[in-house]
Amino acid sequence: IARPSLHSKVMQVGDTLKFFRDGQTLGMSGFTPAGYPKAIAVMLGEHVEQNNLQGKMRFRVLAGASTGAETLDNWARLDMLSDLYPYQTGKNIAKRINAGELNFKDVHLSNYPNFLSYGYYGDIDIAIIEATEILPDGSIVPGAASGIAQEVAHHAKQILIEVNTSMPSFKGLHDVVYDQNPPHRRPLMISRVDDRCGEPIVRLDPGKVIGIVESQLPDQGRTLPPPRQDELKIAEHITEFMESLVKRGTLPPNLLPLQSGVGGIANAVMVGFSKSKFQDLELYTEVAQDNVLDLCDAGKLKFCSTAALS
């Protein structure tokens, strides 16, 4: 924490309990089970369960996307969610939605931050944001994903920061954009995978920070099983097809910028590429999963643009 004026805001996780009350709207950082606040969410769940407050301390939550099961899905188990945006995953969340006990709105993730900035979801009482570093100007370096951290930091009345000391600073990895609303919005000048159009930080008003806590809880990413034989065969066909296009001169030796999806087949294709003759690949992917990192370790990947390391 490099801003001295924020040192007085450091407190134990349990000390943040006083900021929460039934019916609040909370905004959270993160995207997929990466970069989401964990320590405060786990503490609140334990408080509700130990004091038999199920259904008596419910929140309206604006998350970045999915989170780890130990946070929002556990909150659903404890009847701590009244409303949830924009994405759901977890058996307890689904059960509450299907029973009509949890209001849920599925929103396209590319539109969601804009809608939040337009004020569609009303006031945000508290933003809870994970950071790996707080800089001298009070801005923060997010963790393995930023999500809607910039939007909720801007619009929330108050901010709580979790500094996760279990991981190194992610300074320099992020590209965070917060632009004006239409009709004053500017174009995003992205034409290459390695282009940047924002800043590597989340800016916020230090005066809105009401507490800073240490977290040592790791992201609870979902482990993917090894590729199946049929998935590897599909990857083999795709790799051979791409190699044939290079041989014919249709594609350059490093191919063109790729867009990779999420899941077993996409991961299998990355495994195939890691064993191919391709070099200096450039990749867009919404979530960089294990085999994208394997591609990097194999020396095949020049640059990857992603929303999360999950």
Buried (B, 14 or more C-beta within 10 A) or exposed (E): BEBEEBEEBBBEBBEBEEBBEEEBBBBBBBBBBBBBBBBBBBBBBEBBBEEEBEEEBBBBBBBBBBBBBBBBBBBBBBBBBBBBBBBBBBEBBBBBBEEEBBEBBEBEBEEBBBBBBEEEBEEBBBBBBBBBBBBEEBBBBBBBBBBBBBBBBBBBEBBBBBBBEEBEBBEEBBBBEBBEEEEEEEEEEBEEBEEBEBBBBBBBEBEBBBBBBBBEBBBBBEEBEEBEEEBBEBBBEBBEEBBEBBEEEEBEEBBEBBEBEBEBBBBBBBBBBBEBEBEEBBBBBBBBBBBBBBBBEBEBBBBBBBBBBB
